[in-house]
Amino acid sequence: MKYKKFKVYLESPEYEAKELLDLFKKEEIGSLKTKIIQLEEENKKLLLQLEKRDEKVKRTVAVKQDADRELNECRQKIFSLESEIQNLKKETTGELSFRFSESLSKKRLEDLLFFLGSVQSKSSTLITIYLAKDGTLMDIDRDITDRILNSERALIEKIESQTGKVIFYDTDRIIKLMIIPVFPVLKSENSLDRGFNTGQFEIGLESERTLIINAHAGMTFIGIIEADTFVEHEVVKSSVMGKHSKGGWSQKRFQSLVEEDIKHHADKVRAALEPVIEKNRDIKYVIAGGDGKLIRMIMEGYDYPLIMKSMDARASDPQHLLKEAMSVRVYGI
């Protein structure tokens, strides 16, 4: 009888619910333990990431401090340079200008260099400076540039040149010249001596094989010079419309026709130039004057060093153009 009651109790719904509840708790506890393990692993990873981030922050702070220090130094340099510029501006007020400016033929330049080369002083008072195309006086020894007046340094820097500059300066203020050479100064150098250093300039006068172009719409001169003479030359002519007149075509249509004519002229010059360049592969420089746009059209695809010069638009005489191409500009400082 007692056994029967016990059996009924075991099979009762209350017992089954309790058993299921215990089973659920065990599964939930197991799931929670697994979750705890996962969270602990994730926590370790996050702590590691946090440590790395702290190290990165420290490095970033150090880099920022270095950058701030360099920025402050740069600001100080800028401030100093701006102050120097302001001082130079004050010194160059009153339309300060060169004493003279003149074009010299090659023959007159040779005479001038002969004279400068013969000048001697008892002590080292004669400064010679060769500045390459992108060179400035700031690249020169401070001991030398400090002997040149600030206003005169400003004048020298004022002139832009594709071929560089050559300065002959007597610290006794008797001879003060700047020359823009025909061919580029290849290396900046300077000297303070009892005589001027004209050697590099004289070497530069030994003209390499050079292509001369005087390009103008409708007429372009091309020629090759070597040893101070044209070894060959040619004048290319073509028809290019003149000024637009009232009536007829519109301005836009007229301009389009003119551009077509100029392109045709450029193509004609290129056709004439191609065999010249083919025969003269050792061309070292191109000296060109005239219409800059037309010159670029003619020289497209060629990579010769290009030196732009002012030339007479009407000139087609070889000797006249040779004189213009080989002339130099001299400034009295």
C-alpha positions as CSV (number, residue, x, y, z in Angstrom):
1,M,0.0,0.0,0.0
2,K,2.8,2.3,0.9
3,Y,4.7,1.4,-2.3
4,K,1.7,2.2,-4.3
5,K,1.4,5.7,-2.8
6,F,5.1,6.3,-3.6
7,K,4.7,5.3,-7.1
8,V,1.8,7.6,-7.6
9,Y,3.8,10.5,-6.1
10,L,6.7,9.9,-8.5
11,E,4.4,9.9,-11.5
12,S,2.6,13.1,-10.3
13,P,2.8,16.3,-12.4
14,E,4.5,18.2,-9.6
15,Y,7.5,15.8,-9.6
16,E,7.9,16.1,-13.4
17,A,7.9,19.9,-13.2
18,K,10.5,19.9,-10.5
19,E,12.7,17.5,-12.5
20,L,12.4,19.7,-15.6
21,L,13.2,22.8,-13.6
22,D,16.3,21.3,-12.2
23,L,17.4,20.2,-15.7
24,F,16.7,23.7,-17.1
25,K,18.8,25.3,-14.3
26,K,21.7,23.0,-15.0
27,E,21.6,23.8,-18.7
28,E,21.3,27.6,-17.9
29,I,24.2,27.4,-15.4
30,G,26.3,25.6,-18.0
31,S,25.3,28.2,-20.7
32,L,26.2,31.0,-18.3
33,K,29.5,29.5,-17.4
34,T,30.3,29.2,-21.1
35,K,29.3,32.8,-21.6
36,I,31.5,33.9,-18.6
37,I,34.4,32.1,-20.2
38,Q,33.7,33.8,-23.5
39,L,33.4,37.2,-21.8
40,E,36.6,36.7,-19.9
41,E,38.4,35.9,-23.2
42,E,36.9,38.9,-24.8
43,N,37.9,41.0,-21.8
44,K,41.5,39.9,-22.1
45,K,41.5,40.8,-25.8
46,L,40.0,44.2,-25.0
47,L,42.5,44.8,-22.3
48,L,45.3,44.0,-24.7
49,Q,43.8,46.3,-27.3
50,L,43.5,49.0,-24.6
51,E,47.2,48.6,-23.7
52,K,48.2,48.9,-27.4
53,R,46.0,51.9,-27.8
54,D,47.6,53.5,-24.7
55,E,51.0,52.9,-26.2
56,K,49.8,54.4,-29.5
57,V,48.4,57.4,-27.7
58,K,51.7,57.9,-25.9
59,R,53.6,57.7,-29.2
60,T,51.1,60.0,-30.8
61,V,51.5,62.5,-28.0
62,A,55.3,62.4,-28.4
63,V,55.0,62.8,-32.1
64,K,52.6,65.8,-31.7
65,Q,55.0,67.4,-29.2
66,D,57.8,67.0,-31.7
67,A,55.6,68.4,-34.5
68,D,54.5,71.3,-32.3
69,R,58.2,72.1,-31.5
70,E,59.1,72.0,-35.2
71,L,56.1,74.1,-36.1
72,N,57.2,76.7,-33.5
73,E,60.7,76.7,-35.0
74,C,59.3,77.1,-38.5
75,R,57.1,80.0,-37.3
76,Q,60.1,81.7,-35.8
77,K,62.1,81.2,-39.1
78,I,59.1,82.6,-41.1
79,F,58.9,85.6,-38.7
80,S,62.6,86.2,-39.1
81,L,62.4,86.0,-42.9
82,E,59.4,88.2,-43.0
83,S,61.3,90.8,-40.9
84,E,64.2,90.5,-43.3
85,I,61.9,91.0,-46.3
86,Q,60.3,94.0,-44.7
87,N,63.8,95.5,-44.1
88,L,64.7,94.8,-47.8
89,K,61.5,96.5,-48.9
90,K,62.3,99.5,-46.9
91,E,65.8,99.7,-48.4
92,T,64.5,99.3,-51.9
93,T,61.8,102.0,-51.7
94,G,62.1,105.0,-53.8
95,E,62.2,103.0,-57.1
96,L,65.7,101.6,-56.6
97,S,67.0,100.5,-59.9
98,F,70.1,99.4,-61.8
99,R,72.5,102.0,-62.8
100,F,72.2,100.9,-66.4
101,S,71.0,97.9,-68.5
102,E,72.5,97.1,-71.9
103,S,72.6,94.3,-74.4
104,L,76.1,93.4,-75.5
105,S,77.2,91.5,-78.6
106,K,79.5,88.5,-78.2
107,K,82.4,90.6,-79.4
108,R,81.8,93.3,-76.8
109,L,81.2,90.7,-74.1
110,E,84.6,89.1,-75.0
111,D,86.2,92.6,-74.6
112,L,84.5,93.1,-71.3
113,L,85.6,89.7,-70.0
114,F,89.2,90.4,-71.1
115,F,89.1,93.6,-69.1
116,L,87.5,91.9,-66.0
117,G,90.1,89.2,-66.2
118,S,92.9,91.7,-66.2
119,V,91.7,93.5,-63.1
120,Q,93.9,92.9,-59.9
121,S,93.6,94.2,-56.4
122,K,96.2,94.3,-53.6
123,S,94.0,92.2,-51.3
124,S,91.1,89.8,-51.8
125,T,88.3,92.3,-52.6
126,L,86.9,91.0,-55.9
127,I,83.8,88.8,-55.7
128,T,82.8,86.4,-58.5
129,I,79.4,84.6,-58.2
130,Y,78.0,82.1,-60.7
131,L,74.3,81.3,-60.0
132,A,72.7,78.4,-61.8
133,K,69.1,78.8,-63.1
134,D,67.3,78.1,-59.8
135,G,70.1,79.3,-57.6
136,T,69.8,82.3,-55.2
137,L,72.3,84.4,-53.2
138,M,71.1,82.4,-50.1
139,D,73.0,79.4,-51.6
140,I,76.3,81.4,-51.6
141,D,78.7,81.6,-48.7
142,R,77.4,84.1,-46.1
143,D,80.9,85.5,-45.7
144,I,80.7,86.6,-49.4
145,T,77.1,87.8,-49.7
146,D,77.4,89.9,-46.5
147,R,79.9,92.1,-48.4
148,I,77.2,93.0,-50.9
149,L,74.7,95.7,-49.8
150,N,71.2,94.5,-48.9
151,S,69.7,96.8,-51.5
152,E,72.1,95.5,-54.2
153,R,71.3,91.9,-53.2
154,A,67.6,92.7,-53.7
155,L,68.3,94.1,-57.2
156,I,70.2,90.9,-58.1
157,E,67.4,88.7,-56.9
158,K,64.8,90.9,-58.7
159,I,65.9,89.7,-62.1
160,E,64.6,86.3,-63.3
161,S,66.8,84.3,-65.7
162,Q,66.4,81.0,-67.6
163,T,70.2,80.7,-67.9
164,G,71.4,81.9,-64.4
165,K,73.4,84.9,-63.5
166,V,77.1,85.9,-63.2
167,I,78.1,88.7,-60.8
168,F,81.4,90.5,-60.7
169,Y,81.5,92.7,-57.6
170,D,84.3,94.8,-56.2
171,T,83.9,95.4,-52.5
172,D,85.4,98.8,-53.0
173,R,82.2,99.6,-55.0
174,I,84.1,100.4,-58.3
175,I,83.0,97.5,-60.4
176,K,79.5,96.1,-59.8
177,L,78.1,94.1,-62.7
178,M,75.6,91.3,-63.3
179,I,75.5,89.5,-66.7
180,I,72.7,87.2,-68.0
181,P,74.6,84.6,-70.1
182,V,73.4,83.1,-73.4
183,F,73.9,79.5,-72.3
184,P,73.0,78.2,-68.8
185,V,75.3,78.3,-65.8
186,L,75.6,74.6,-65.0
187,K,77.0,74.9,-61.5
188,S,76.7,77.6,-58.8
189,E,80.1,78.7,-57.4
190,N,81.7,81.7,-55.9
191,S,85.1,83.2,-55.0
192,L,86.6,86.1,-53.1
193,D,90.1,86.8,-54.5
194,R,92.5,89.4,-55.8
195,G,91.1,88.8,-59.3
196,F,87.7,88.0,-61.0
197,N,87.1,84.4,-62.0
198,T,86.1,84.7,-65.7
199,G,87.0,81.1,-66.6
200,Q,83.6,79.5,-66.4
201,F,82.1,82.3,-68.4
202,E,84.7,82.1,-71.1
203,I,84.1,78.3,-71.4
204,G,80.4,79.1,-71.8
205,L,81.2,81.3,-74.8
206,E,82.4,78.3,-76.8
207,S,79.0,77.8,-78.5
208,E,77.8,74.3,-78.9
209,R,75.7,73.3,-81.9
210,T,72.5,75.3,-81.3
211,L,69.1,75.5,-83.0
212,I,67.8,79.0,-83.6
213,I,64.1,79.6,-84.1
214,N,62.5,83.0,-84.7
215,A,58.8,82.0,-84.8
216,H,56.1,84.3,-86.0
217,A,52.7,83.5,-87.7
218,G,53.3,83.3,-91.5
219,M,57.1,83.4,-91.3
220,T,59.5,81.4,-89.2
221,F,63.3,81.3,-89.3
222,I,65.1,78.1,-88.4
223,G,68.9,77.6,-88.4
224,I,71.8,75.7,-86.9
225,I,74.8,77.6,-85.5
226,E,78.2,76.2,-84.7
227,A,81.5,78.1,-84.1
228,D,79.6,81.4,-84.2
229,T,78.2,80.9,-87.7
230,F,75.1,79.4,-89.3
231,V,76.0,76.1,-90.9
232,E,72.4,76.0,-92.4
233,H,69.2,78.0,-92.2
234,E,65.8,78.3,-93.8
235,V,62.8,80.6,-93.7
236,V,59.4,78.9,-93.7
237,K,56.5,81.0,-95.0
238,S,52.8,80.4,-95.2
239,S,49.6,82.4,-95.4
240,V,48.0,83.5,-92.2
241,M,44.9,85.8,-92.1
242,G,45.5,89.4,-91.0
243,K,43.3,91.4,-88.6
244,H,39.6,90.9,-88.5
245,S,37.5,93.6,-90.3
246,K,33.9,94.5,-89.9
247,G,31.4,92.5,-91.8
248,G,31.9,89.0,-93.3
249,W,32.8,86.3,-90.8
250,S,32.0,86.6,-87.1
251,Q,34.9,87.2,-84.8
252,K,34.7,83.7,-83.4
253,R,34.7,82.1,-86.9
254,F,37.5,84.4,-88.0
255,Q,39.6,83.5,-84.9
256,S,39.0,79.8,-85.6
257,L,40.3,80.3,-89.2
258,V,43.4,82.1,-87.9
259,E,44.2,79.3,-85.5
260,E,43.8,76.8,-88.3
261,D,46.3,78.9,-90.4
262,I,48.7,79.0,-87.4
263,K,48.5,75.3,-86.9
264,H,49.1,74.7,-90.6
265,H,52.2,77.0,-90.4
266,A,53.5,75.1,-87.3
267,D,53.1,71.8,-89.2
268,K,54.9,73.3,-92.2
269,V,57.8,74.4,-89.9
270,R,57.9,71.0,-88.2
271,A,58.2,69.3,-91.6
272,A,61.1,71.6,-92.5
273,L,62.7,71.2,-89.1
274,E,62.6,67.4,-89.0
275,P,65.4,66.7,-91.5
276,V,67.5,69.5,-90.0
277,I,67.4,67.8,-86.6
278,E,68.0,64.4,-88.2
279,K,71.3,65.8,-89.6
280,N,72.2,67.6,-86.4
281,R,71.6,65.1,-83.6
282,D,74.2,66.7,-81.4
283,I,72.1,69.9,-80.9
284,K,72.6,71.0,-77.3
285,Y,70.4,74.0,-76.9
286,V,67.5,75.7,-78.7
287,I,67.4,79.5,-78.6
288,A,63.9,80.7,-79.6
289,G,62.2,84.0,-80.0
290,G,58.8,85.2,-81.2
291,D,55.3,83.7,-80.5
292,G,55.6,81.4,-77.4
293,K,52.5,79.4,-78.3
294,L,53.8,78.8,-81.9
295,I,57.2,77.8,-80.5
296,R,55.6,75.2,-78.2
297,M,53.7,73.8,-81.2
298,I,56.8,73.6,-83.3
299,M,58.9,72.0,-80.5
300,E,56.3,69.6,-79.3
301,G,57.8,66.1,-78.8
302,Y,61.4,67.5,-78.6
303,D,63.2,67.7,-75.2
304,Y,66.1,70.1,-76.0
305,P,66.8,72.8,-73.3
306,L,64.8,75.8,-74.6
307,I,66.1,79.3,-74.0
308,M,63.7,82.1,-74.8
309,K,65.0,85.4,-76.1
310,S,63.6,88.6,-77.5
311,M,64.1,88.7,-81.3
312,D,63.0,91.1,-84.1
313,A,59.7,89.9,-85.4
314,R,60.6,90.9,-89.0
315,A,64.2,89.5,-88.9
316,S,65.1,86.8,-91.3
317,D,68.7,87.9,-92.0
318,P,71.0,85.2,-90.5
319,Q,73.7,87.6,-89.4
320,H,71.2,89.9,-87.7
321,L,69.5,86.9,-85.9
322,L,72.9,85.5,-84.9
323,K,73.8,88.8,-83.2
324,E,70.5,88.9,-81.4
325,A,70.6,85.2,-80.3
326,M,74.2,85.4,-79.0
327,S,73.8,88.8,-77.2
328,V,73.9,89.0,-73.4
329,R,72.2,91.5,-71.0
330,V,74.5,93.4,-68.6
331,Y,73.2,95.3,-65.6
332,G,75.1,97.9,-63.6
333,I,74.3,97.2,-59.9
